[in-house]
Each structure stands twice: as structure tokens, then as C-alpha cells.
């Protein structure tokens, strides 16, 4: 019985390594192509990986494109969106878990669950009309505000908050601790794993978001990386080196975030039930 378990473990490990290698191949190819000289003759697939290598395309891309502006916009929007989403979602989840009681709580949760059933594309036109009516098109606020309502974040956090014993909050209330103080001093510290997972997934989702900024932004000064890269690549349809250099630079922040917070990302994906 033990030998069978060991055999199945080896098979799973080998399969996982093969699958991981398949997913990593495009990244490896992208990095090696970005290190090539422009105009190099490529005779076969292995030619992409052979020296000589050069880093000169990286400063060239930063000089000739709006890459620095795109990175700043993406970082600013992602950081602000993450902080605001975590704040709004945690307050809503706390209210549903510990403040609002009775049948209305159930109806509100059903309303939030209905939000998960709607694809994001179905709400694009109403969101665009609302942002347009508030004169927020082509602005940071117009890009950030529609993403603050996160039904999944509220549901995950409510599940964590439900696990906090009400007796602790009642004791704190007797000692003169108000709702907000209980929320910040007792409930939030206990939910750090969930908050970290939601923050990381929100940051990555905001960083990679293309559709809404594409509709909302009209000026180049507000371009994010997902908007700027296709425009830059369209100018180099016959080349590979510069487009791959741009994509390599754009991937660096997300790769760093993944390496630093791998456990939290996996935990967040497990809790949210996201697969992909």
C-alpha cells in the first residue's frame, strides 16, 4: 500500500514538473529574445537561445517608448485599487457578518451573490454611461472606481468574520470598545491571511486589466501597460526583439509579486475557487 502511494506521488511530481515546464517555456523564450541584437538572422528555433546576448534593447525601449509612464500609471492604479477594494470589501463584510442582523442580511447576501453570476462584460455599457455622466472618463478615478465593488472579496471576508466568536466582540463592547474599534483592533488582525490574498489577487487583476481602461482612457498620458504594449508592438510587426523587451519589462513587477507572495496567492485562489 505504501509503495503504491510512493509511486503515485512520483507520477504526480513528474507530471507537475512537465506541466510547469510547458508553462515556463514562453517566458524563457521571451527573455532570450529580448536579449538578442536587432536584425539577428534566425535559422532555426535553437538560434533564439544562442549567444551573443545584449542588454542594449532595454534602455532603448525605455527611451523610445512611454514605458516609464505606463509602469507608473499601472502601479498607481493597481496600488490605489487594491487599498480601496480591501477597505470597502472588509467594511461591507464586517457589517454583514457582525452588524446587520435578521432576514435583511440574507437578502443582501443574495444580492451580492447575484453579482458573481453576471459576467463583467455585461456591466461594461452601464458602467461606461455612469462614468461618462459623472465626467470621469479619461481620469484615474474613472479607471479605479468601477472596480471597487468586489462580490468575491466580500463573500470571502464575510466567511472569515463569521468565524470570529461574537463573545469576543461582546466583551470588547462591554469594555467600551465601539464597532469601528472592534473592527480595526480585533477583527482585521484575525483576517490577515484573507486580506493578504484578496490584496494580491486584486493587484494582479488590476495590473493586467485591459478592457475597462481601453474604454475609459483616451489620452496617452493615462495609458497603462496593457494599453501601451499593443500600440508599441503594432509599430514592430516585422520584429521580435523590441516587442519582447517591452513584454519582459512589463512582466517583472508581477513576477516579483508572485515570488514574494506565492503562498498567499495560492491560498487566495483556493479560497475564491478561481481556476485557470
C-alpha positions, 0 to 999 in steps of 0.5 A: 500500500505504501509503495503504491502511494510512493509511486503515485506521488512520483507520477504526480511530481513528474507530471507537475514538473512537465506541466510547469515546464510547458508553462515556463517555456514562453517566458524563457523564450521571451527573455532570450529574445529580448536579449538578442541584437536587432536584425539577428538572422534566425535559422532555426528555433535553437538560434533564439537561445544562442549567444551573443546576448545584449542588454542594449534593447532595454534602455532603448525601449525605455527611451523610445517608448512611454514605458516609464509612464505606463509602469507608473500609471499601472502601479498607481492604479493597481496600488490605489485599487487594491487599498480601496477594494480591501477597505470597502470589501472588509467594511461591507463584510464586517457589517454583514457578518457582525452588524446587520442582523435578521432576514435583511442580511440574507437578502443582501447576501443574495444580492451580492451573490447575484453579482458573481453570476453576471459576467463583467462584460455585461456591466461594461455599457452601464458602467461606461454611461455612469462614468461618462455622466459623472465626467470621469472618463479619461481620469484615474478615478474613472479607471479605479472606481468601477472596480471597487465593488468586489462580490468575491472579496466580500463573500470571502471576508464575510466567511472569515468574520463569521468565524470570529466568536461574537463573545469576543466582540461582546466583551470588547463592547462591554469594555467600551470598545465601539464597532469601528474599534472592534473592527480595526483592533480585533477583527482585521488582525484575525483576517490577515491571511484573507486580506493578504490574498484578496490584496494580491489577487486584486493587484494582479487583476488590476495590473493586467486589466485591459478592457475597462481602461481601453474604454475609459482612457483616451489620452496617452498620458493615462495609458497603462501597460496593457494599453501601451504594449499593443500600440508599441508592438503594432509599430514592430510587426516585422520584429521580435526583439523590441516587442519582447523587451517591452513584454519582459519589462512589463512582466517583472513587477508581477513576477516579483509579486508572485515570488514574494507572495506565492503562498498567499496567492495560492491560498487566495485562489483556493479560497475564491475557487478561481481556476485557470 
